[in-house]
Amino acid sequence: MVGHETTAGSLNFTLFELARRPQIQARLREEILSHGRDLSYDDLQKLEYLDAVVKEGLRLYPASPMTERVALEDDAIPLSKPVRGMDGRMIRHLRVHKGQVFHIPFTTMHTNPQVWGPDADIFNPSRWLEKGGVPPPNELPHGWSGLVTFCDGPRNCIGWRLAVFEFKVILASLIRSIEFHDTLAVVQQKIAPTLQPVVDGKGGMLPLFVTLA
């Protein structure tokens, strides 16, 4: 599942966004076609807009939108930004106890407007190419491209390089030959156990109109 379902899930939602934004899709197709049909590994690394689209897709639609961790001992976790408690006091660290389970929401972290700006929940690949479009490194995790799509630290996904390359190959192959169009279907998201599209109560479906490009 990890080697295929994860990439397919994030790719599906990325195609969904491209179908809803034909101008972005057209720009991506133009870049891909400008490098010919036989793209090598090195060619793919040169496609800056493809890289930006992939990053934006994995930012908004990580295949595993959250993870869990268990505290092995009592501790106190310092907060980078203090918060005010209901009693009015400022909380600068969070006390945890052995055995407590943490839910770490990747998607919430990736769409925090205080970090990513007012358009944090909008699919905008250009943010990765514009100066100041992406928050500075000190405001982001240490994961791939400042994202936690592949987790972070010693538990970081060991296959993230293959996953990103696979994502780029499939997306480039599809976009250069096929044009995707929005069906106006209302698509909801569900974790089961990876991120899945739900349309009219039916999971695993993401309707798109397709034509030859």
Sequence and secondary structure as in RCSB ss.txt:
>XXXX:A:sequence
MVGHETTAGSLNFTLFELARRPQIQARLREEILSHGRDLSYDDLQKLEYLDAVVKEGLRLYPASPMTERVALEDD
AIPLSKPVRGMDGRMIRHLRVHKGQVFHIPFTTMHTNPQVWGPDADIFNPSRWLEKGGVPPPNELPHGWSGLVTF
CDGPRNCIGWRLAVFEFKVILASLIRSIEFHDTLAVVQQKIAPTLQPVVDGKGGMLPLFVTLA
>XXXX:A:secstr
 TTTHHHHHHHHHHHHHHHH HHHHHHHHHHHHTT SS  HHHHHH HHHHHHHHHHHHH  SS EEEEE SS E
EEEEEEEEE TTS EEEEEEE TT EEEEEHHHHHT HHHH TTTTS  GGGGTSTTSS  GGGS SSGGG  TT
  GGGS TTHHHHHHHHHHHHHHHHHHEEEE      EEEESSSEEEEETTEET    EEEE 
